[in-house]
Amino acid sequence: MAGQALMRHFQTRGSHQLLTASRAELNLSRQAEVEAWMAEHRPHDVVVAAARVGGIHANDTYPADFIYDNLMIAANVVHAAYLCGVARLLFLGSSCIYPREAPQPMPEDCLLSGPLEKTNEAYALAKIAGLKLCQHYRRQHGALFHSVMPTNLYGPGDNYHSMNSHVIPALIRRFHEAKVSGASEMVVWGSGEPLREFLHVDDLAAACATLLEAENPPDWVNAGSGEEIRIRDLALLVSEVVGYTGRVVFDSAKPDGTPRKLLDGSVIRSLGWAPRISLREGLKAAYADFVSGGGRQS
């Protein structure tokens, strides 16, 4: 999803020759493949948008897969980029790198100041490792490798898998199926009380472009909308966008995850970036994408 958004953004600008590789063409968890691809194509800049991602269920069910795949992607791409003399590398992390009980909104310097949320600890550790790889390659070798930490993303090309998706695509799919089947009620995991921040993926692409143009960017920068919504209210908003008119029930026996997760976005805003797409507008576009068969739906 993030990679597709970056492609859309840079294609409209027309000022870059874009190099991409599908998983079938290049397995980023294989060091030899990554180093061979880098040596052949010699990119000037690299954006690491690839990752194994998922919601609470996927993170909690497959922690070994999440930590291994994401560690390998980060280590292989960062090191190969250094070996090939890549001028600049931007690594995409996640807001889940910050402690479960971090101050709100979460500033960049609260990293590693407390325990992580257990349900996504494996993913968070891998993303922290990627961020630190960039920081220390920059410190030791002078390579301009830096990172962006987006909040929860959504938009065209999302993963709408019935069990392994993030909250917004999961809600879109389940409310749509409930509407189509005429279900009288739809059950949402958790109490509905946690607060979350969401950013449309096209806004993230613009944020990445801003950072890639910065002469001396910080080692890592948050990117968020600056607005948060209770999961209960998000579910009701998605049901409205989808057109589901049945009863919405919250299952408090299911995990909530981190109580609150709002990023401090003052640093990236000082560089001239600000989000443009409202949550309601973005949800309408995301639902249209789902209905048209976009993203991963199986």
Secondary structure, 3 states (H helix, E strand, C coil): CHHHHHHHHHHHHCCCCCCCCCCCCCCCCCHHHHHHHHHHHCCCEEEECCCCCCCHHHHHHCHHHHHHHHHHHHHHHHHHHHHCCCCEEEEECCHHHCCCCCCCCECHHHCCCCCCCHHHHHHHHHHHHHHHHHHHHHHHHCCEEEEEEECEEECCCCECCCCCCCHHHHHHHHHHHHHHHCCCEEEEECCCCCEEEEEEHHHHHHHHHHHHHCCCCCCEEEECCCCEEEHHHHHHHHHHHHCCCCEEEEECCCCCCCCEECECCHHHHHCCCCCCCCHHHHHHHHHHHHHCCCCECC
